[in-house]
Structures are given as structure tokens and as C-alpha cells.
Amino acid sequence: MDCLKVLEIKKSKNRIDYQYECEGSWNNLLNLDERLFLEMEEDIENVPDSIAVIPLLVNILPIAWVYNLKIKVDAIDRNFFENLDKIKLGYINMYPQFSFLGKLEYDKIEDNKYDATNCGTLFSGGVDAYNTLLNHIDEKPELLTVWGADIKLDDVKGWERVKNNNQQASQKFNLKWFYVKSNFRTFIDINVLSKMVSSKIDGEWWHEFQHGIGILGLFAPLAFNHHYGNLYIASSMYKGMNIKYTCASDPTIDNNLKFACCNVFHDAFETNRQEKVKNICNYVKNNNIDDLKLRVCWQSSGGDNCSECEKCYRTILEILVLGYDPNKLGFAFSSEKRKVMMERLPKMDAVKENSYDFYRLAQNELLNNYSFDETPEDLKWLRDYKFKGKPNKFRKFLKKVKRKLKSILEKI
């Protein structure tokens, strides 16, 4: 069985570098000229190797399971190890078309104990993240962000903007903020992995297999240092969705990730996106906050909202049906932009088909809040809009083509 052997976990003040040797298929699935690393803002030299190895393991175990490969480490945390079968079962139930074999070998299991006195929550600044923060605000969670997730490592300008926004959020709520910088998305060959699984699933490796525990595990060293009892990750999907979906960040996977004395919770899975936006708007209204900045954009490379893409439009609409001003939540939204948005939205494919649940929920909120006569003129189209639901097979095919073109362009 082809094996990846961890040779050394090199801890130098605030940085961890992972050295490993690979056999067979591993050489084709990893970018071996770019070994995994992570950096923090504090000294992590005293973190045990059995904890420090977790950021690597959470990002390569799904590869080992899918492609029947072996991983060998020296030491592993007991709480993490004893829950791996539950994590794997989450994947098995989600993707029955894969066998999920593979093997993890170790020389010793270590108990890592401490008095759990703190907690953290992943914080991107988006709708899901803010909703989870507000759900647990009384626990005084530390805010945690990854540089290298949606903001690329070479996007320094974008990261500085995200950093400033998140620091402002931490100051606003009187909370501590920390970040991890890592190449965890690029040390694996995401294009090869996505291509190999695309014949069996309609999706990419990141979203379907890595997202979720791949991010959460990066904070295992910090959780050990800060004595976390709970670590929260906001749900992206919700339990009552009318369309079938798969996503690696799911309660059946995330909730089984544990290390040392820290438990992970996939938060607000029972809450839909419109309800999350409503929770945020109600909170800022009730607490007289007029400068909270949501960061939702997929399209902007500068860490800000473009206020013109489908994701920005969708969030703005979710705010408008509540009668709240998007400009107070991080969007640049003039009367002219509003006119353009209302002309474009009904014609967009995502509105017509792909984001059925999100727009339908916004429609229901509009109907609950406004009579016909009270409805703003430019929102009346939403009252009677007929949603079709799931995207057809041709659109799925086009999406695959677009993903492949995107991966080719990224290599140029």
C-alpha cells in the first residue's frame, strides 16, 4: 500500500513545517515542492507532536480514504484518533459511491489533557460566521480566521483588508482575534484530486472533501495552547433545504472532530440563511450598531464586497426584504446600483434555478413583511416570481466546463 510517512514536525517559534516522504500515488496527489506549513502569532514550540500533526492529517486523511493509501506517524492524540471512524462514517454516508479504505499507522497514542477554560469560533466575517458569533456571544469566543482559505497567500492587500475588518469586529465585541496562515489548499494537487473524483460526484475536492475539517484542524495547536473546550464552525447549508447537496463541512463530519479536550460544533445547521440575516439585522438594530461589515463576496480579490456579483446581490436582497439598509452592513449600494440590481436579478441563472432555496426564502420574508401596496416598487417582481428549483443537467455540464477552464487559467 502506497505510504506517506511523516518524518519531522519542525516547530520554530510561531511556525510549523511538515516533512514527509511519499511512495507511489501520493507523489501524484500532492505538490511535493510545496510542503505544508502554518504560521500563527504566538509561540507553539511546546505543542506536542501528537497535536501538531493534526493540521496535516485532517487535510490528507480524506485523500488516503478515497484512494486507499497509507499514512504513518509517530504520535497521535487519543481523542482525535478515537473519533476518526465517526468522521469517516460521515463521508461514507455522504458518498456511498466511494469505498473509503486507507490506513493510518502510528507508534504511540498520547493523552493531551488540560482544564478547558476557553472557546473559539471560526470567523470569516460572512453571514454564517456572524450568526454563529452572535449565537455564542455570551461565551466570549475567540475569533479565528485562516489566511489561505478564501484569501490567497499572495493577496496581501486583500488579507490586510480582511485583517482590519476582523480586528474591528473583535474590538466592537470586545473579543480576541487570532489567525493562522497556511498553504493547506495548495500543498495538495487540487486539480488532480478534483479530476479524479469528478466522474462520481458533481463537485470539486475542496468543497466536497476538504472544506470543514481541513480548516478546523489548522487550529488544533492554538486550541491546545488556549485550552479550548469548544470550537464552533458556522453551517453553510441548513437542515431544511429543498435541494439535495453534498458538502464536506457537515454536522456528520465536523461534530466528530475532537482533539485534546476540545469538541467541535457545526453551528446553526437548523437555521436557514434568511433567518441568519434576520438575526444579524435584529442584533445591529437592537444594539444601535451601524457599521458592521459583512464579507460575503466570492468574486472580489481584495477582501471586500464587490456589491455586484450574485452572492452580493443575494445578500443585499435578503437585507432589503427585512427593510434594512445594506450600506450599514458592508455594501456599497446607491440608488443607481439598486436599479441595476433589480433589472439584472430576475434574469440571472442563479435566481431562476440554482439558488432556489435562498431566493425562495427571501421571497417568503418579503411576503411576511409587506402587503402588496407596502412593497417597494422595485421589489414587486419578487412577490410573484416562480422558482423552478434544481438546475438541469445541461447547466451542471456547463458548470463542470467552467470549473475546468478556471483550473487551466489558474495554471497559466
Backbone torsions as a table, in degrees:
resi	resn	phi	psi	omega
1	MET	NA	126.9	-179.3
2	ASP	-58.6	135.9	-170.4
3	CYS	-125.9	142.1	167.0
4	LEU	-109.9	118.6	-179.3
5	LYS	-109.2	123.5	177.2
6	VAL	-77.7	117.4	-176.4
7	LEU	-90.5	-40.7	-176.3
8	GLU	-155.0	140.9	171.3
9	ILE	-113.0	97.3	-172.3
10	LYS	-89.6	113.6	-179.6
11	LYS	-106.9	119.9	-179.4
12	SER	-130.3	98.1	-177.6
13	LYS	56.8	-100.9	-174.3
14	ASN	-104.3	14.8	-173.8
15	ARG	-131.3	145.1	173.1
16	ILE	-122.8	129.5	173.3
17	ASP	-118.8	137.9	-176.1
18	TYR	-108.7	126.1	176.3
19	GLN	-110.2	129.7	-178.0
20	TYR	-150.6	154.1	175.2
21	GLU	-115.0	146.5	-173.1
22	CYS	-123.4	149.7	174.2
23	GLU	-124.4	144.8	171.0
24	GLY	59.5	-126.5	-172.2
25	SER	-60.7	-28.6	179.7
26	TRP	-55.8	-35.0	-178.4
27	ASN	-62.8	-25.8	-179.1
28	ASN	-91.5	-14.5	-174.3
29	LEU	-102.8	-12.6	180.0
30	LEU	-118.5	152.2	171.2
31	ASN	-88.5	92.5	-171.0
32	LEU	-71.6	-13.5	174.6
33	ASP	-86.5	3.0	179.5
34	GLU	-137.0	82.4	-177.7
35	ARG	-72.3	149.2	-179.3
36	LEU	-61.4	138.4	172.1
37	PHE	-142.6	162.5	169.2
38	LEU	-148.3	147.0	178.8
39	GLU	-127.9	145.8	176.4
40	MET	-129.5	-175.7	-179.8
41	GLU	-100.8	16.5	-176.9
42	GLU	-147.4	164.7	-179.8
43	ASP	-71.8	126.6	179.6
44	ILE	-124.9	20.9	-178.2
45	GLU	-65.8	-25.1	-177.6
46	ASN	-89.7	0.7	177.3
47	VAL	-70.3	128.2	-179.4
48	PRO	-60.7	147.5	178.5
49	ASP	-58.6	-31.6	-179.4
50	SER	-66.1	-21.4	173.3
51	ILE	-94.2	-42.6	-176.6
52	ALA	-63.9	-21.8	179.9
53	VAL	-78.3	-15.7	-174.4
54	ILE	-61.7	-42.8	178.0
55	PRO	-55.3	-34.2	176.1
56	LEU	-72.7	-48.1	-173.8
57	LEU	-62.0	-42.9	-176.8
58	VAL	-63.7	-23.3	-178.3
59	ASN	-94.4	-12.7	178.8
60	ILE	-116.5	-16.3	178.3
61	LEU	-60.2	-43.9	176.5
62	PRO	-58.7	-32.4	177.0
63	ILE	-66.1	-46.8	179.6
64	ALA	-60.8	-40.5	-178.8
65	TRP	-67.5	-44.1	-176.8
66	VAL	-70.6	-38.6	-173.6
67	TYR	-105.5	12.3	175.1
68	ASN	55.4	59.8	-178.5
69	LEU	-120.2	168.2	-177.6
70	LYS	-113.5	145.7	174.1
71	ILE	-125.3	136.5	178.7
72	LYS	-126.3	127.5	178.6
73	VAL	-129.0	164.5	177.8
74	ASP	-78.6	-60.7	-175.5
75	ALA	-127.4	149.9	-179.7
76	ILE	-142.4	144.1	179.7
77	ASP	-69.7	135.2	-175.3
78	ARG	-63.8	-47.5	-177.1
79	ASN	-62.1	-39.4	176.6
80	PHE	-64.0	-50.3	-176.0
81	PHE	-63.0	-43.2	-174.3
82	GLU	-70.3	-10.7	178.6
83	ASN	-109.0	4.3	-178.2
84	LEU	-64.6	-36.5	179.7
85	ASP	-64.3	-32.5	177.4
86	LYS	-70.2	-38.5	176.2
87	ILE	-63.5	-45.5	179.8
88	LYS	-61.7	-39.1	178.9
89	LEU	-61.7	-36.1	175.8
90	GLY	-59.1	-43.1	176.6
91	TYR	-66.2	-42.7	-178.3
92	ILE	-59.3	-45.7	-179.4
93	ASN	-67.7	-29.4	-179.9
94	MET	-79.3	-36.3	-176.0
95	TYR	-128.4	72.7	-178.3
96	PRO	-65.6	-12.8	179.6
97	GLN	-75.8	-8.1	177.2
98	PHE	-110.0	152.8	-176.2
99	SER	-82.7	-32.4	-178.6
100	PHE	53.7	69.7	178.3
101	LEU	-102.3	-122.5	178.4
102	GLY	76.3	170.2	-173.8
103	LYS	-151.6	139.2	174.9
104	LEU	-117.6	118.6	178.5
105	GLU	-108.7	149.1	-176.7
106	TYR	-148.2	157.8	177.3
107	ASP	-93.2	-32.4	-179.4
108	LYS	-153.9	152.0	175.1
109	ILE	-108.9	134.5	-177.7
110	GLU	-119.0	140.4	172.9
111	ASP	-91.0	122.6	179.3
112	ASN	-115.6	104.0	-173.6
113	LYS	-113.7	149.2	172.5
114	TYR	-162.3	167.3	174.5
115	ASP	-81.9	114.1	-177.5
116	ALA	-73.0	111.3	-175.6
117	THR	-124.4	2.7	-172.2
118	ASN	-144.8	172.2	176.2
119	CYS	-151.5	164.5	179.4
120	GLY	-140.7	160.9	174.9
121	THR	-138.5	134.0	175.8
122	LEU	-62.7	136.5	-173.9
123	PHE	-140.2	110.1	177.5
124	SER	-99.8	-17.7	-175.4
125	GLY	94.1	4.7	-179.9
126	GLY	-88.4	-177.0	-178.3
127	VAL	-60.4	-49.3	-178.3
128	ASP	-61.5	-45.3	-177.0
129	ALA	-64.9	-43.2	179.7
130	TYR	-65.9	-38.7	179.4
131	ASN	-62.3	-43.4	178.7
132	THR	-66.0	-40.4	176.3
133	LEU	-57.2	-47.3	-178.2
134	LEU	-68.1	-31.1	176.4
135	ASN	-62.6	-30.7	-173.6
136	HIS	-120.1	21.1	-175.0
137	ILE	-58.4	-32.3	-179.2
138	ASP	-69.9	-18.0	179.1
139	GLU	-84.9	-4.7	-178.8
140	LYS	53.7	55.2	-177.9
141	PRO	-70.1	147.6	170.9
142	GLU	-77.4	138.3	-179.0
143	LEU	-89.0	133.4	-172.6
144	LEU	-127.9	128.3	-177.4
145	THR	-131.0	147.1	178.3
146	VAL	-108.9	125.7	169.0
147	TRP	-92.7	112.8	-175.8
148	GLY	127.0	-2.6	176.4
149	ALA	-87.0	-85.8	176.9
150	ASP	-93.7	-17.3	174.0
151	ILE	-103.0	116.5	-177.2
152	LYS	-67.0	155.2	-176.3
153	LEU	-64.6	-26.1	179.3
154	ASP	-89.5	-1.4	178.4
155	ASP	-91.7	71.5	-176.0
156	VAL	-64.7	-41.2	179.9
157	LYS	-62.2	-45.2	179.1
158	GLY	-63.4	-40.9	179.6
159	TRP	-65.0	-40.5	179.3
160	GLU	-60.9	-36.7	178.2
161	ARG	-68.8	-43.6	177.3
162	VAL	-62.7	-44.5	179.3
163	LYS	-58.1	-46.5	179.6
164	ASN	-63.2	-43.6	179.6
165	ASN	-61.7	-44.2	-177.2
166	ASN	-72.4	-33.3	174.5
167	GLN	-65.9	-39.0	176.5
168	GLN	-62.9	-40.2	178.2
169	ALA	-63.6	-41.6	-179.9
170	SER	-64.7	-38.4	178.4
171	GLN	-68.9	-38.8	-178.9
172	LYS	-61.2	-39.4	-177.1
173	PHE	-100.9	6.4	179.1
174	ASN	56.7	50.2	-179.9
175	LEU	-124.2	159.8	176.0
176	LYS	-86.2	148.2	179.2
177	TRP	-128.2	135.1	179.1
178	PHE	-134.9	156.8	176.3
179	TYR	-139.3	157.6	172.8
180	VAL	-119.6	134.2	175.2
181	LYS	-106.1	126.7	-176.4
182	SER	-155.6	151.8	174.9
183	ASN	-96.6	30.8	-173.3
184	PHE	-62.4	-18.7	178.7
185	ARG	-90.1	-15.8	-175.0
186	THR	-116.2	-9.0	177.6
187	PHE	-75.8	-16.7	170.0
188	ILE	-98.7	156.5	179.0
189	ASP	-89.8	89.2	-172.7
190	ILE	-62.7	-32.7	-178.7
191	ASN	-70.4	-41.8	177.6
192	VAL	-65.3	-44.3	-179.4
193	LEU	-63.2	-43.4	-179.9
194	SER	-64.9	-40.5	-179.4
195	LYS	-64.5	-38.4	-176.2
196	MET	-70.9	-28.6	-178.5
197	VAL	-99.2	-9.4	-173.4
198	SER	-66.9	-18.6	178.1
199	SER	-74.1	-16.7	-177.5
200	LYS	-113.2	-18.2	-179.9
201	ILE	-134.1	158.1	175.3
202	ASP	-100.9	80.0	-177.5
203	GLY	175.4	179.7	-179.1
204	GLU	-110.6	162.6	-176.2
205	TRP	-58.2	-45.7	-176.2
206	TRP	-55.9	-54.8	-174.7
207	HIS	-71.3	-37.1	-171.6
208	GLU	-89.2	-24.9	-173.7
209	PHE	-130.1	-29.7	-172.0
210	GLN	-102.1	-40.7	-176.7
211	HIS	-57.5	135.5	-178.3
212	GLY	111.9	-97.3	-177.2
213	ILE	-65.4	-26.4	178.0
214	GLY	-62.5	-33.4	176.1
215	ILE	-83.6	-48.7	-175.8
216	LEU	-56.7	-43.0	-176.7
217	GLY	-64.2	-23.1	178.2
218	LEU	-61.2	-25.0	-175.8
219	PHE	-95.7	7.5	178.2
220	ALA	-58.7	-45.0	178.1
221	PRO	-62.1	-42.3	179.5
222	LEU	-67.1	-40.3	178.8
223	ALA	-60.6	-37.7	177.1
224	PHE	-66.2	-46.9	-179.9
225	ASN	-61.6	-38.2	-173.5
226	HIS	-96.7	3.3	176.9
227	HIS	59.4	51.6	178.2
228	TYR	-71.5	138.5	168.0
229	GLY	-99.7	-35.2	-179.4
230	ASN	-130.2	142.9	173.8
231	LEU	-132.8	122.1	-174.5
232	TYR	-104.1	141.1	170.2
233	ILE	-127.6	131.9	-177.5
234	ALA	-74.6	142.1	176.1
235	SER	-70.3	143.2	173.2
236	SER	-95.2	-38.9	177.9
237	MET	-99.4	-177.7	175.7
238	TYR	-145.0	157.5	-169.0
239	LYS	-59.9	-33.3	-173.2
240	GLY	-95.3	19.8	-177.0
241	MET	-63.0	143.1	-178.4
242	ASN	-88.7	-3.7	177.8
243	ILE	-117.0	145.6	178.5
244	LYS	-74.3	138.1	-179.2
245	TYR	-144.7	160.5	169.1
246	THR	-131.8	142.7	-178.9
247	CYS	-161.0	133.4	-177.5
248	ALA	-64.9	-24.5	175.1
249	SER	-88.4	97.9	-172.8
250	ASP	-146.5	149.8	-179.8
251	PRO	-56.2	-34.7	-177.7
252	THR	-68.4	-16.5	177.5
253	ILE	-106.4	-57.8	-174.4
254	ASP	-58.8	-42.1	-174.6
255	ASN	-68.2	-11.4	178.9
256	ASN	-101.1	1.5	175.5
257	LEU	-83.6	122.8	-179.0
258	LYS	-142.3	148.3	173.4
259	PHE	-153.5	141.0	-175.3
260	ALA	51.9	-121.4	179.2
261	CYS	-106.8	19.6	-174.8
262	CYS	-104.1	131.0	175.2
263	ASN	-108.8	139.9	178.8
264	VAL	-98.6	140.4	178.0
265	PHE	-128.1	124.7	174.0
266	HIS	-83.1	105.0	-165.1
267	ASP	-91.5	142.5	170.8
268	ALA	63.9	35.1	177.3
269	PHE	-65.9	-22.2	-179.5
270	GLU	-87.7	-1.1	-175.5
271	THR	-108.5	126.0	-179.9
272	ASN	-80.9	169.8	-173.1
273	ARG	-64.6	-39.7	179.5
274	GLN	-63.0	-37.3	177.4
275	GLU	-66.7	-36.2	177.9
276	LYS	-64.8	-45.2	178.2
277	VAL	-60.9	-40.3	179.3
278	LYS	-63.9	-42.2	178.1
279	ASN	-59.2	-43.0	-179.1
280	ILE	-66.6	-47.6	180.0
281	CYS	-60.9	-42.4	178.9
282	ASN	-63.7	-39.3	-179.6
283	TYR	-64.7	-47.1	-177.7
284	VAL	-67.0	-33.2	176.7
285	LYS	-66.9	-48.1	-175.5
286	ASN	-69.2	-22.1	-177.6
287	ASN	-112.2	13.0	176.0
288	ASN	53.8	44.5	177.2
289	ILE	-100.5	124.0	-176.5
290	ASP	-123.3	15.5	-179.5
291	ASP	-140.0	31.9	175.5
292	LEU	-77.0	129.1	-174.9
293	LYS	-110.3	108.2	172.2
294	LEU	-76.0	142.6	175.1
295	ARG	-121.7	105.0	-173.2
296	VAL	-121.1	-10.4	-166.4
297	CYS	-72.2	134.3	173.2
298	TRP	-91.3	-21.4	-167.0
299	GLN	-92.9	-34.3	-176.3
300	SER	-71.5	136.6	178.4
301	SER	-95.2	-0.6	-175.7
302	GLY	-104.4	13.8	177.8
303	GLY	74.1	16.4	-179.1
304	ASP	-126.4	177.5	176.5
305	ASN	-89.6	131.3	176.3
306	CYS	-77.0	-22.2	-179.8
307	SER	63.2	20.2	-178.4
308	GLU	-136.6	-13.5	-179.6
309	CYS	-83.5	174.1	-177.6
310	GLU	-62.2	-40.9	-178.5
311	LYS	-65.9	-41.8	177.2
312	CYS	-65.6	-45.5	179.3
313	TYR	-57.4	-45.0	-178.0
314	ARG	-60.8	-44.7	-179.2
315	THR	-67.6	-40.9	177.4
316	ILE	-59.8	-43.0	179.1
317	LEU	-62.4	-42.0	179.4
318	GLU	-62.5	-30.4	177.0
319	ILE	-77.2	-42.1	-177.0
320	LEU	-63.3	-39.2	-178.1
321	VAL	-68.5	-12.6	174.9
322	LEU	-93.1	-2.6	-179.7
323	GLY	76.7	24.5	-177.7
324	TYR	-110.6	158.3	-175.1
325	ASP	-89.8	116.1	179.4
326	PRO	-60.7	-26.8	179.8
327	ASN	-63.3	-23.9	179.5
328	LYS	-84.6	-1.1	-178.9
329	LEU	-125.0	24.8	170.9
330	GLY	98.5	12.6	179.7
331	PHE	-112.2	145.6	174.8
332	ALA	-94.5	102.5	-167.6
333	PHE	-136.2	95.3	178.5
334	SER	-91.3	172.2	178.6
335	SER	-63.6	-34.2	178.8
336	GLU	-69.3	-42.4	178.2
337	LYS	-65.2	-33.7	178.0
338	ARG	-65.1	-41.0	179.0
339	LYS	-62.5	-45.1	179.5
340	VAL	-63.5	-42.7	-179.8
341	MET	-60.1	-44.9	-177.6
342	MET	-69.5	-24.4	175.5
343	GLU	-77.8	-35.2	-175.5
344	ARG	-82.5	-40.0	-171.0
345	LEU	-53.8	-50.5	-176.3
346	PRO	-62.3	-16.8	-177.6
347	LYS	-96.7	-9.2	-175.9
348	MET	-76.6	141.1	-178.2
349	ASP	-58.6	-39.6	-178.0
350	ALA	-61.7	-36.2	179.2
351	VAL	-72.4	-41.1	-176.7
352	LYS	-69.4	-32.6	-174.1
353	GLU	-141.8	-58.1	-161.7
354	ASN	-69.7	-34.8	-178.1
355	SER	-106.3	43.8	-176.1
356	TYR	-49.5	-49.8	-175.9
357	ASP	-62.6	-45.5	-176.1
358	PHE	-62.5	-48.5	-176.6
359	TYR	-73.6	-33.1	176.6
360	ARG	-63.4	-40.0	178.9
361	LEU	-65.8	-38.2	176.1
362	ALA	-64.5	-38.3	177.7
363	GLN	-62.6	-45.1	179.2
364	ASN	-62.0	-38.3	178.9
365	GLU	-65.1	-40.3	177.8
366	LEU	-61.3	-45.8	-178.7
367	LEU	-65.0	-33.2	179.1
368	ASN	-73.0	-30.7	-172.6
369	ASN	-95.3	-22.3	-173.8
370	TYR	-134.1	137.4	165.4
371	SER	-76.1	172.9	-178.8
372	PHE	-60.1	-44.7	-177.7
373	ASP	-68.3	-29.4	-179.0
374	GLU	-83.0	-17.2	-176.3
375	THR	-65.7	129.8	175.0
376	PRO	-53.5	139.6	-172.9
377	GLU	-54.0	-41.9	-175.5
378	ASP	-80.1	-0.2	175.2
379	LEU	-105.9	-0.3	-176.6
380	LYS	-66.7	-25.3	177.4
381	TRP	-60.2	-31.7	-176.9
382	LEU	-73.1	-26.7	-177.5
383	ARG	-59.1	-43.1	-173.0
384	ASP	-111.1	12.4	-176.9
385	TYR	-67.3	135.7	-179.8
386	LYS	-99.9	111.0	179.9
387	PHE	-88.0	140.8	-177.5
388	LYS	-93.1	-22.8	177.6
389	GLY	98.3	-121.2	-170.6
390	LYS	-71.3	147.1	175.2
391	PRO	-70.3	147.6	179.5
392	ASN	-80.0	173.1	-175.0
393	LYS	-64.1	-34.3	-179.8
394	PHE	-65.0	-39.9	179.1
395	ARG	-67.3	-36.0	176.3
396	LYS	-62.3	-41.4	178.1
397	PHE	-61.8	-43.3	179.3
398	LEU	-62.7	-37.0	179.4
399	LYS	-64.0	-40.4	178.4
400	LYS	-63.3	-41.6	179.0
401	VAL	-62.0	-44.9	179.7
402	LYS	-61.2	-40.0	179.5
403	ARG	-64.2	-41.2	-179.8
404	LYS	-66.5	-42.0	177.8
405	LEU	-62.3	-39.3	179.4
406	LYS	-63.5	-42.3	-179.9
407	SER	-67.1	-32.6	177.8
408	ILE	-68.8	-44.4	-179.0
409	LEU	-64.9	-33.8	180.0
410	GLU	-66.7	-24.4	-179.5
411	LYS	-83.1	-19.7	-176.7
412	ILE	-73.1	NA	NA
